[in-house]
Amino acid sequence: GGEAMARCRENNYDIIICDYSLGKGKNGQQILEELRFTQSFKHQAIYILVTAETTRSMVFGALEYKPDDYLTKPFTQVLLQSRLDNILLEKQFFEEVFKALDEGDYKAAAHHAAALVDLDKRYRVAAQKLQGQALLQSNQFEQARQLYQSVMEQRRQEWACIGCARALLGLQKWTSAIHVLSELIEHGTENLEVFDCLAEAELALGRNGVAQSILERATVSSAYGILRQINLAEVASANNDYLAAEKAYRRIIKLGLNSCHDSHEHSLGLVRCLLDKEKQQLSTNNDIFKECYSVCHRAKKRYGSEPQVTLQAELVEAKTL
C-alpha cells in the first residue's frame, strides 16, 4: 500500500486496478480514500477495486468511496476488457465535465453536464447526476433542488431523492429534508448516504439523541467508514453517552492506523471519554488510569514531531494523574 501511494504521488495514472488486500499497511479502499481526500486522482482516471471478499460490511465500506468498478475474484480477461471499454467510453463522453471538476470550476462542470443530458440516452442519468453534484458543490442549492425535483416528477429514483435532500440541507430546510430521507428509509434503502444526511438534519434541529441512533444504525451496516465513526464519537460524547463514544473511538483508532483521516485527537478523545466515564462512576475497570496514561504515551511517541500534540497529550496525562 505504501509503495502504491508513493507511485500515485509520482505519476498521474489513467487506470489503476487495485486489490483490496495488499498485506501490511494500506488496503485498496484506503488508497482510494487518500487519493480522493488529497485530490490527487483525476476525475478522468479509472480506479477498479478487486477483491475475493464479499462480506456485506466490506462491500458497503468499499463502495462508499465510489470506485469506478468493483470486481470479485475470480474474473476473466473478457469481463475486465468489457468493463474497461464501457468505463472508457463514458469517461470520454464526459471529458469536459471532468476537466472542469479537476479545476474546481463547478459552475462550468454543471453547464457542460447540462449540455450533455439529451445528447446520448445511454448517459442521460449519469449527466444528470454530474450536473446535480456540480450544482451542490458550487452551492447552487435551489437550482440543484429544481433539477432533482424534475427528475423525481418523471420517475422517483433514489439518487434523485438523496440529491434533493442534500439540496434542502443546503437551503437549511431541515424538516423537508427529513421527510424525503425518512421516506427512503421506509422503502428499505441500503444507501448509507441517506443516514448521514438524516443525522445532519437531526443535529441541525438539536435532536442529538436521534442523530446518534441513526449513525449507530449506519455503522452496523458499514463498520469500515471511518468518517462516520468519527461523527458518531463526537455526537455520542456531546450526548454524554460515554459507552457509545468509547466504542466508536476504539474503532476509529483501529481504522485510522493506515488512513489519511488518522489523528492524535482520536487517541486523546478516547482518554477524555474514559476519564469522563470514570468520573460518572460508570466504569468498573481498575486499570482505567493505566490505560489512559498508556494511550497518551503512544500518542506522544507516534505524533511527537508536533509540539502541540505533545502539549495536549501531557495536559490529558496530568488530568489522568
Secondary structure by P-SEA (a helix, b strand, c coil): caaaaaaaaacccccccccccccccccaaaaaaaaaaaccccccbbbbbbbccccaaaaaaaacccccccccccccaaaaaaaaaaaaaaaaaaaaaaaaaaacaaaaaaaaaaaaccccccaaaaaaaaaaaaaaaacaaaaaaaaaaaaaaacccaaaaaaaaaaaaaacaaaaaaaaaaaaaaaccccaaaaaaaaaaaaaacaaaaaaaaaaaaaaacccaaaaaaaaaaaaaaacaaaaaaaaaaaaaaaacccccccaaaaaaaaaaaaaaaaaccccccaaaaaaaaaaaaaaaaccccaaaaaaaaaaaaaac
